[in-house]
Amino acid sequence: MSSLPRAPEALFEPLLADRLDEVLRVENRAYAHPWNRTNFLDALHSGYQAQMLMADGYVLGYFVAMKGVDEVHLLNITVAPEFQGQGWARVMLDGLAVWARGQGAQWLWLEARVSNLRALHVYERYGYRRVGQRKAYYPADGGQREDAVVMSLPL
C-alpha cells in the first residue's frame, strides 16, 4: 500500500515591512493593476491586519483587512499564481473570518472587479453575497475604470 503525499504545512505569519519584496513579487505577477509598496506600507502603518500564508519558505498568499466598529473590510487577498486553484484562498478566508470574529465583527465586506469571475465564484462559494456595485472603482487598461461588485458575509 503506497502512502499518500503529504500536503505542505501552511502557516500564517504577520506581513511585515521587511517582507514586502516577497509580497510585491507575488502581487505584480497576480494583477494587471497591483498594489504598490506605498499601498502596503500605508496599510501596515495604519495598523491593518496583514497576514501571509507561508509553506516551505514560499508565499502562498496574503491578505490585508481593515477593522471597523462591527465589521471588517477585506482590502487585498491574493494567492500566488502558481498556487491558485489549490484551496488556499479558502484557507485565507477562514483565517480572516476567525480573526474578524475575535475582533467582535458582525460582517465581512469586500469589493471585487466585475471582470474577476474566478474571485467572485470563490467568494460566493464561501458564502459572500452580492449587495451592490461601485461604478468606476478600479483602474483599468487605457486609463479606463472598472466597476466593483460589493459583497458581504454575515459572521
ChimeraX commands (.cxc) that place a marker at each C-alpha (Angstrom):
marker #1 position 0.00,0.00,0.00 radius 0.5
marker #1 position 1.51,3.30,-1.06 radius 0.5
marker #1 position 1.34,6.29,1.23 radius 0.5
marker #1 position -0.40,9.47,0.17 radius 0.5
marker #1 position 1.79,12.51,-0.47 radius 0.5
marker #1 position 1.92,14.84,2.48 radius 0.5
marker #1 position 0.22,18.19,1.97 radius 0.5
marker #1 position 2.50,21.15,2.67 radius 0.5
marker #1 position 2.21,22.60,6.14 radius 0.5
marker #1 position 0.99,26.16,5.76 radius 0.5
marker #1 position 1.25,28.75,8.50 radius 0.5
marker #1 position 0.07,32.34,8.84 radius 0.5
marker #1 position 2.79,34.88,9.58 radius 0.5
marker #1 position 2.42,38.62,10.07 radius 0.5
marker #1 position 3.05,40.57,6.89 radius 0.5
marker #1 position 5.77,42.96,7.97 radius 0.5
marker #1 position 7.53,45.73,6.05 radius 0.5
marker #1 position 10.75,43.71,5.80 radius 0.5
marker #1 position 8.86,41.00,3.81 radius 0.5
marker #1 position 7.33,43.39,1.28 radius 0.5
marker #1 position 9.74,42.48,-1.53 radius 0.5
marker #1 position 8.42,38.89,-1.46 radius 0.5
marker #1 position 4.82,40.06,-1.35 radius 0.5
marker #1 position 5.32,42.60,-4.15 radius 0.5
marker #1 position 6.80,39.90,-6.41 radius 0.5
marker #1 position 3.58,37.91,-5.96 radius 0.5
marker #1 position 1.35,40.99,-6.28 radius 0.5
marker #1 position 2.99,42.03,-9.55 radius 0.5
marker #1 position 2.59,38.55,-11.05 radius 0.5
marker #1 position -1.02,38.25,-9.90 radius 0.5
marker #1 position -2.53,41.53,-11.11 radius 0.5
marker #1 position -2.52,43.85,-14.09 radius 0.5
marker #1 position -3.07,46.74,-11.64 radius 0.5
marker #1 position -1.22,45.67,-8.46 radius 0.5
marker #1 position -0.89,47.42,-5.16 radius 0.5
marker #1 position 2.45,49.18,-4.85 radius 0.5
marker #1 position 4.86,49.36,-1.92 radius 0.5
marker #1 position 3.24,52.57,-0.65 radius 0.5
marker #1 position -0.21,50.91,-0.59 radius 0.5
marker #1 position 1.15,48.11,1.60 radius 0.5
marker #1 position 3.19,50.43,3.82 radius 0.5
marker #1 position 0.18,52.69,4.37 radius 0.5
marker #1 position -1.89,49.66,5.41 radius 0.5
marker #1 position 0.81,48.43,7.77 radius 0.5
marker #1 position 1.35,51.88,9.31 radius 0.5
marker #1 position -2.42,52.18,9.79 radius 0.5
marker #1 position -2.37,49.01,11.86 radius 0.5
marker #1 position -4.48,46.93,9.47 radius 0.5
marker #1 position -4.49,43.17,9.84 radius 0.5
marker #1 position -1.96,41.83,7.33 radius 0.5
marker #1 position -1.06,38.15,7.16 radius 0.5
marker #1 position 1.00,36.00,4.81 radius 0.5
marker #1 position 0.25,32.32,4.29 radius 0.5
marker #1 position 3.60,30.53,4.05 radius 0.5
marker #1 position 4.65,26.97,3.22 radius 0.5
marker #1 position 8.18,25.65,2.79 radius 0.5
marker #1 position 9.53,29.20,2.53 radius 0.5
marker #1 position 7.09,30.20,-0.23 radius 0.5
marker #1 position 4.46,32.91,-0.05 radius 0.5
marker #1 position 1.26,31.04,-0.91 radius 0.5
marker #1 position -0.75,34.20,-0.44 radius 0.5
marker #1 position -1.63,37.08,1.84 radius 0.5
marker #1 position -4.45,39.31,2.92 radius 0.5
marker #1 position -4.87,42.82,4.28 radius 0.5
marker #1 position -8.02,43.78,6.18 radius 0.5
marker #1 position -9.25,46.90,7.97 radius 0.5
marker #1 position -11.27,46.67,11.17 radius 0.5
marker #1 position -14.26,48.95,11.60 radius 0.5
marker #1 position -16.69,49.25,14.50 radius 0.5
marker #1 position -18.56,45.98,13.98 radius 0.5
marker #1 position -17.19,44.94,10.61 radius 0.5
marker #1 position -14.00,44.07,8.77 radius 0.5
marker #1 position -13.26,45.23,5.23 radius 0.5
marker #1 position -11.03,42.95,3.16 radius 0.5
marker #1 position -8.77,45.24,1.15 radius 0.5
marker #1 position -6.50,42.75,-0.59 radius 0.5
marker #1 position -6.40,38.97,-0.76 radius 0.5
marker #1 position -4.04,37.28,-3.15 radius 0.5
marker #1 position -2.98,33.72,-3.87 radius 0.5
marker #1 position 0.32,33.42,-5.73 radius 0.5
marker #1 position -0.46,32.44,-9.34 radius 0.5
marker #1 position 1.45,29.15,-9.09 radius 0.5
marker #1 position -0.66,28.09,-6.08 radius 0.5
marker #1 position -4.10,29.14,-7.36 radius 0.5
marker #1 position -6.81,26.52,-7.65 radius 0.5
marker #1 position -5.50,24.53,-4.67 radius 0.5
marker #1 position -7.84,25.83,-1.95 radius 0.5
marker #1 position -5.51,28.40,-0.42 radius 0.5
marker #1 position -7.98,31.26,-0.88 radius 0.5
marker #1 position -10.45,29.39,1.31 radius 0.5
marker #1 position -7.75,28.86,3.96 radius 0.5
marker #1 position -7.07,32.60,3.99 radius 0.5
marker #1 position -10.79,33.44,4.08 radius 0.5
marker #1 position -11.11,31.07,7.05 radius 0.5
marker #1 position -8.21,32.80,8.80 radius 0.5
marker #1 position -9.74,36.20,8.11 radius 0.5
marker #1 position -13.14,35.12,9.45 radius 0.5
marker #1 position -11.62,33.69,12.64 radius 0.5
marker #1 position -9.66,36.90,13.25 radius 0.5
marker #1 position -12.70,39.10,12.45 radius 0.5
marker #1 position -14.93,37.18,14.87 radius 0.5
marker #1 position -12.25,37.59,17.52 radius 0.5
marker #1 position -12.41,41.34,16.93 radius 0.5
marker #1 position -16.17,41.33,17.52 radius 0.5
marker #1 position -17.02,41.91,13.86 radius 0.5
marker #1 position -20.53,41.05,12.70 radius 0.5
marker #1 position -19.82,41.42,8.96 radius 0.5
marker #1 position -17.05,40.99,6.41 radius 0.5
marker #1 position -17.08,43.28,3.37 radius 0.5
marker #1 position -15.09,43.31,0.14 radius 0.5
marker #1 position -15.06,44.57,-3.42 radius 0.5
marker #1 position -14.08,42.56,-6.48 radius 0.5
marker #1 position -13.71,43.58,-10.11 radius 0.5
marker #1 position -16.81,42.76,-12.15 radius 0.5
marker #1 position -14.48,41.02,-14.61 radius 0.5
marker #1 position -12.85,38.82,-11.93 radius 0.5
marker #1 position -15.26,35.92,-12.34 radius 0.5
marker #1 position -12.90,33.47,-10.65 radius 0.5
marker #1 position -12.72,35.54,-7.46 radius 0.5
marker #1 position -16.45,36.23,-7.49 radius 0.5
marker #1 position -17.08,32.49,-7.71 radius 0.5
marker #1 position -14.70,31.79,-4.79 radius 0.5
marker #1 position -16.39,34.42,-2.63 radius 0.5
marker #1 position -19.89,33.22,-3.48 radius 0.5
marker #1 position -18.98,29.59,-2.75 radius 0.5
marker #1 position -17.64,30.79,0.61 radius 0.5
marker #1 position -20.97,32.44,1.42 radius 0.5
marker #1 position -20.48,36.08,0.44 radius 0.5
marker #1 position -23.47,37.72,-1.22 radius 0.5
marker #1 position -23.52,40.49,-3.82 radius 0.5
marker #1 position -25.03,43.57,-2.22 radius 0.5
marker #1 position -24.15,46.38,-4.61 radius 0.5
marker #1 position -21.85,47.80,-7.23 radius 0.5
marker #1 position -19.37,50.68,-7.16 radius 0.5
marker #1 position -19.09,52.47,-10.50 radius 0.5
marker #1 position -15.60,53.11,-11.90 radius 0.5
marker #1 position -13.97,51.82,-8.69 radius 0.5
marker #1 position -10.85,50.15,-10.09 radius 0.5
marker #1 position -8.24,51.38,-12.57 radius 0.5
marker #1 position -8.33,49.54,-15.89 radius 0.5
marker #1 position -6.24,49.46,-19.03 radius 0.5
marker #1 position -6.05,52.51,-21.26 radius 0.5
marker #1 position -6.88,54.95,-18.48 radius 0.5
marker #1 position -10.34,53.46,-18.13 radius 0.5
marker #1 position -12.11,52.45,-14.91 radius 0.5
marker #1 position -13.86,49.20,-13.96 radius 0.5
marker #1 position -16.85,48.67,-11.71 radius 0.5
marker #1 position -16.61,46.70,-8.47 radius 0.5
marker #1 position -19.07,44.21,-7.06 radius 0.5
marker #1 position -19.65,44.86,-3.34 radius 0.5
marker #1 position -20.04,41.68,-1.31 radius 0.5
marker #1 position -20.73,40.93,2.33 radius 0.5
marker #1 position -20.71,37.95,4.65 radius 0.5
marker #1 position -22.52,37.91,7.99 radius 0.5
marker #1 position -20.43,36.45,10.79 radius 0.5
marker link #1:1,2 radius 0.2
marker link #1:2,3 radius 0.2
marker link #1:3,4 radius 0.2
marker link #1:4,5 radius 0.2
marker link #1:5,6 radius 0.2
marker link #1:6,7 radius 0.2
marker link #1:7,8 radius 0.2
marker link #1:8,9 radius 0.2
marker link #1:9,10 radius 0.2
marker link #1:10,11 radius 0.2
marker link #1:11,12 radius 0.2
marker link #1:12,13 radius 0.2
marker link #1:13,14 radius 0.2
marker link #1:14,15 radius 0.2
marker link #1:15,16 radius 0.2
marker link #1:16,17 radius 0.2
marker link #1:17,18 radius 0.2
marker link #1:18,19 radius 0.2
marker link #1:19,20 radius 0.2
marker link #1:20,21 radius 0.2
marker link #1:21,22 radius 0.2
marker link #1:22,23 radius 0.2
marker link #1:23,24 radius 0.2
marker link #1:24,25 radius 0.2
marker link #1:25,26 radius 0.2
marker link #1:26,27 radius 0.2
marker link #1:27,28 radius 0.2
marker link #1:28,29 radius 0.2
marker link #1:29,30 radius 0.2
marker link #1:30,31 radius 0.2
marker link #1:31,32 radius 0.2
marker link #1:32,33 radius 0.2
marker link #1:33,34 radius 0.2
marker link #1:34,35 radius 0.2
marker link #1:35,36 radius 0.2
marker link #1:36,37 radius 0.2
marker link #1:37,38 radius 0.2
marker link #1:38,39 radius 0.2
marker link #1:39,40 radius 0.2
marker link #1:40,41 radius 0.2
marker link #1:41,42 radius 0.2
marker link #1:42,43 radius 0.2
marker link #1:43,44 radius 0.2
marker link #1:44,45 radius 0.2
marker link #1:45,46 radius 0.2
marker link #1:46,47 radius 0.2
marker link #1:47,48 radius 0.2
marker link #1:48,49 radius 0.2
marker link #1:49,50 radius 0.2
marker link #1:50,51 radius 0.2
marker link #1:51,52 radius 0.2
marker link #1:52,53 radius 0.2
marker link #1:53,54 radius 0.2
marker link #1:54,55 radius 0.2
marker link #1:55,56 radius 0.2
marker link #1:56,57 radius 0.2
marker link #1:57,58 radius 0.2
marker link #1:58,59 radius 0.2
marker link #1:59,60 radius 0.2
marker link #1:60,61 radius 0.2
marker link #1:61,62 radius 0.2
marker link #1:62,63 radius 0.2
marker link #1:63,64 radius 0.2
marker link #1:64,65 radius 0.2
marker link #1:65,66 radius 0.2
marker link #1:66,67 radius 0.2
marker link #1:67,68 radius 0.2
marker link #1:68,69 radius 0.2
marker link #1:69,70 radius 0.2
marker link #1:70,71 radius 0.2
marker link #1:71,72 radius 0.2
marker link #1:72,73 radius 0.2
marker link #1:73,74 radius 0.2
marker link #1:74,75 radius 0.2
marker link #1:75,76 radius 0.2
marker link #1:76,77 radius 0.2
marker link #1:77,78 radius 0.2
marker link #1:78,79 radius 0.2
marker link #1:79,80 radius 0.2
marker link #1:80,81 radius 0.2
marker link #1:81,82 radius 0.2
marker link #1:82,83 radius 0.2
marker link #1:83,84 radius 0.2
marker link #1:84,85 radius 0.2
marker link #1:85,86 radius 0.2
marker link #1:86,87 radius 0.2
marker link #1:87,88 radius 0.2
marker link #1:88,89 radius 0.2
marker link #1:89,90 radius 0.2
marker link #1:90,91 radius 0.2
marker link #1:91,92 radius 0.2
marker link #1:92,93 radius 0.2
marker link #1:93,94 radius 0.2
marker link #1:94,95 radius 0.2
marker link #1:95,96 radius 0.2
marker link #1:96,97 radius 0.2
marker link #1:97,98 radius 0.2
marker link #1:98,99 radius 0.2
marker link #1:99,100 radius 0.2
marker link #1:100,101 radius 0.2
marker link #1:101,102 radius 0.2
marker link #1:102,103 radius 0.2
marker link #1:103,104 radius 0.2
marker link #1:104,105 radius 0.2
marker link #1:105,106 radius 0.2
marker link #1:106,107 radius 0.2
marker link #1:107,108 radius 0.2
marker link #1:108,109 radius 0.2
marker link #1:109,110 radius 0.2
marker link #1:110,111 radius 0.2
marker link #1:111,112 radius 0.2
marker link #1:112,113 radius 0.2
marker link #1:113,114 radius 0.2
marker link #1:114,115 radius 0.2
marker link #1:115,116 radius 0.2
marker link #1:116,117 radius 0.2
marker link #1:117,118 radius 0.2
marker link #1:118,119 radius 0.2
marker link #1:119,120 radius 0.2
marker link #1:120,121 radius 0.2
marker link #1:121,122 radius 0.2
marker link #1:122,123 radius 0.2
marker link #1:123,124 radius 0.2
marker link #1:124,125 radius 0.2
marker link #1:125,126 radius 0.2
marker link #1:126,127 radius 0.2
marker link #1:127,128 radius 0.2
marker link #1:128,129 radius 0.2
marker link #1:129,130 radius 0.2
marker link #1:130,131 radius 0.2
marker link #1:131,132 radius 0.2
marker link #1:132,133 radius 0.2
marker link #1:133,134 radius 0.2
marker link #1:134,135 radius 0.2
marker link #1:135,136 radius 0.2
marker link #1:136,137 radius 0.2
marker link #1:137,138 radius 0.2
marker link #1:138,139 radius 0.2
marker link #1:139,140 radius 0.2
marker link #1:140,141 radius 0.2
marker link #1:141,142 radius 0.2
marker link #1:142,143 radius 0.2
marker link #1:143,144 radius 0.2
marker link #1:144,145 radius 0.2
marker link #1:145,146 radius 0.2
marker link #1:146,147 radius 0.2
marker link #1:147,148 radius 0.2
marker link #1:148,149 radius 0.2
marker link #1:149,150 radius 0.2
marker link #1:150,151 radius 0.2
marker link #1:151,152 radius 0.2
marker link #1:152,153 radius 0.2
marker link #1:153,154 radius 0.2
marker link #1:154,155 radius 0.2
view
